[in-house]
């Protein structure tokens, strides 16, 4: 069964997370992705080895599986010329250098469009291609700080800023980059026209905070730090300490609130005018509106503190009140493995004599052609095969390798473990 993007060729000059994640999605959906890396040591994630002697450590392999590696120095005239030659047969070109850098080597959109008029070209950066801040360097936590994400996390106005605990903006740029590329490919199929895409970490951050961003731009509504509380403002949409850990619960509607209070023995709150706006509470639709939030929260805290989070998770979930004991990532993954409580794709790649395991792309197709067959490539693994496509013979490749323009290794395809 064919995969959705089979027949699409991608030249990917990106590094670290955002760009490589975008091309990872394309590769896993069937595209041929040629990862272009510096020939001496490859891209920076190859160096995060944690003491293991490999150039495909887990962090690198996880977002570069299914790609080819072309070890080519784009800073040299020969390297840039070769890449433009390859671009003539490509459908997509991705780069995430600082704005203006690739133009020095004739690899900007205008130059690539000159050899491939319908190219889909995606530039990924911190602050976009235009504007006074476009030349600034950017890392995930810095953009979280700048765009207000850090000051939406945490509790109370006087608490220190708190970042999201993983590179959420980098991941979001990768996802949005892949979405924009696939959309542009669809348009090209329909109209025959290419596209230039300006994807940035700032845009991705604001997209993650979309409703809050719109509320401020449209109505001037300021953001609030709500800690671990839910979005609706219900006092029972929060995270409470229990006898065996913490429970996140989302009793947003009156019906859910009644079920929750019955489970923890504080049903009297449902008729307490001090606690709730009873007119709103007794409407057929709507959310729970507190009159005295602290009064309600204190009663809920006391009731939760003597009960089991695990038992309440089961009880409330059966009653259709969203609830979950707070877990570490590894606790959730172990539980999902042991019980099958969630149906997750289970992809296993052979990677340098070991196994690389993932849970897929975040969605599953009913007809998707199965997992991509290869793990991440060794540095320069595909250089020889890729350059032969543009007419270089072994002697020419060897001469360029001696000059330091490129690096080759024996080509190999590592099979997927069943």
Number of C-alpha atoms within 10 A of each C-alpha: 7 12 18 16 17 14 12 18 21 26 24 26 23 23 20 16 21 29 29 27 25 29 34 26 23 26 26 27 22 24 24 22 26 25 28 25 24 20 22 15 14 23 20 12 18 19 18 15 15 9 8 10 9 14 21 24 21 20 15 23 21 20 24 27 26 30 28 30 29 32 30 28 22 24 14 14 12 14 19 20 15 17 21 19 18 21 23 17 17 22 23 27 26 24 23 23 17 19 20 13 13 19 12 11 16 18 21 18 22 14 16 23 20 13 16 21 17 20 27 27 24 25 24 25 27 28 23 21 18 10 8 9 11 17 16 12 13 16 13 20 19 13 21 24 15 12 16 16 22 19 21 23 19 19 17 14 12 7 11 12 17 16 20 15 7 10 15 19 28 26 20 21 27 26 21 20 27 20 15 20 25 16 14 22 23 13 14 17 11 9 9 12 15 20 21 18 17 17 24 26 27 21 21 23 23 18 17 15 15 12 11 17 18 14 13 12 11 9 9 10 12 10 14 14 16 16 13 14 19 18 11 15 17 21 27 26 22 21 21 23 21 20 13 14 15 19 23 21 24 25 27 23 20 22 18 20 24 17 17 24 18 14 17 16 12 16 15 11 19 19 13 13 13 14 21 21 17 18 9 15 20 14 10 10 11 13 19 26 21 22 15 14 16 12 15 19 18 12 13 21 14 15 18 21 17 13 17 17 24 18 13 21 20 16 16 20 14 11 13 13 22 17 24 20 22 18 12 8 9 9 11 14 13 11 13 14 14 9 8 10 10 11 9 15 14 11 19 22 25 20 24 16 7 9 15 20 15 13 13 15 13 7 8 10 9 6 10 16 13 15 18 21 18 22 26 27 26 25 26 26 21 24 25 23 15 16 19 13 12 14 10 15 12 12 9 13 19 16 12 16 16 11 10 15 22 26 28 21 15 11 15 12 15 16 14 17 14 7
